[in-house]
Amino acid sequence: MKIEEYVIEKNIPIKYSQKINSNFPFSKMEVGDSFSIKYEDYKDMNAKRLRVCNDFKKFIVHNKNGWKYCTRKDNELKIIRVWRTQ
């Protein structure tokens, strides 16, 4: 198609998927609750931390509930801990 053949439309809402595929229990958590994720090495830790952060962002966009979370890593136990803070 040529550029002239496209029709530009305004004010069309973005439809979000109704299904959130997450392996994390965000919807079941109350303020102060936490869960941990084990990791093997630095590369694995970064990948898992990124995954949990991205899944949480999708959860927030879908639910619009104002919840907040934070993550911390524990190098001794080799875990990432995720808390619901709000």
C-alpha positions as CSV (number, residue, x, y, z in Angstrom):
1,M,0.0,0.0,0.0
2,K,1.1,3.5,-0.6
3,I,1.0,6.1,2.1
4,E,-1.9,7.9,0.3
5,E,-4.0,4.8,0.8
6,Y,-4.0,4.8,4.6
7,V,-6.8,6.5,6.5
8,I,-5.8,8.3,9.7
9,E,-8.4,8.0,12.4
10,K,-8.6,10.0,15.6
11,N,-9.9,9.2,19.1
12,I,-10.0,5.4,18.6
13,P,-9.6,3.8,22.2
14,I,-6.9,1.2,22.7
15,K,-8.4,-2.1,23.6
16,Y,-6.4,-4.0,26.3
17,S,-6.5,-7.7,26.6
18,Q,-8.8,-9.0,29.4
19,K,-6.4,-11.8,30.3
20,I,-3.2,-11.1,32.2
21,N,-0.8,-14.0,31.9
22,S,1.3,-13.7,35.1
23,N,3.1,-16.3,37.1
24,F,3.1,-13.9,40.1
25,P,0.3,-13.6,42.7
26,F,-0.2,-9.8,42.6
27,S,-4.0,-10.0,42.8
28,K,-4.0,-12.1,45.9
29,M,-1.6,-9.9,47.9
30,E,-2.5,-7.5,50.7
31,V,-0.3,-4.5,51.8
32,G,2.7,-5.9,53.6
33,D,2.6,-9.3,51.9
34,S,5.7,-10.5,50.0
35,F,6.9,-13.5,47.9
36,S,10.4,-14.5,46.8
37,I,11.9,-15.7,43.5
38,K,15.1,-17.8,43.5
39,Y,17.9,-17.0,41.0
40,E,21.1,-18.7,40.0
41,D,23.5,-15.9,39.0
42,Y,23.6,-12.2,38.2
43,K,22.2,-12.7,34.6
44,D,19.3,-14.8,35.9
45,M,18.6,-12.3,38.7
46,N,18.3,-9.4,36.2
47,A,16.1,-11.4,33.9
48,K,13.7,-12.4,36.7
49,R,13.6,-9.0,38.2
50,L,12.8,-7.5,34.8
51,R,10.1,-10.1,34.3
52,V,8.4,-9.4,37.7
53,C,8.6,-5.6,37.1
54,N,7.1,-5.9,33.6
55,D,4.3,-8.3,34.8
56,F,3.5,-5.8,37.6
57,K,3.3,-2.9,35.1
58,K,0.8,-4.9,33.0
59,F,-1.2,-5.8,36.1
60,I,-1.4,-2.1,37.1
61,V,-2.5,-1.0,33.6
62,H,-5.2,-3.6,33.5
63,N,-6.5,-3.1,37.1
64,K,-5.9,0.7,37.6
65,N,-6.0,0.1,41.4
66,G,-3.1,2.3,42.6
67,W,-1.2,-0.6,44.2
68,K,2.5,-0.3,44.6
69,Y,5.2,-2.9,44.9
70,C,8.9,-2.9,45.6
71,T,11.7,-5.5,45.0
72,R,15.0,-6.2,46.8
73,K,17.6,-8.8,46.2
74,D,19.3,-10.9,48.8
75,N,22.7,-12.1,47.5
76,E,23.2,-14.5,50.5
77,L,19.9,-16.4,49.9
78,K,20.0,-15.8,46.1
79,I,16.4,-14.5,46.1
80,I,14.5,-11.5,44.9
81,R,11.7,-10.5,47.3
82,V,8.7,-8.6,46.1
83,W,6.4,-6.7,48.6
84,R,3.1,-5.0,48.1
85,T,3.5,-1.6,49.7
86,Q,0.2,0.1,48.9
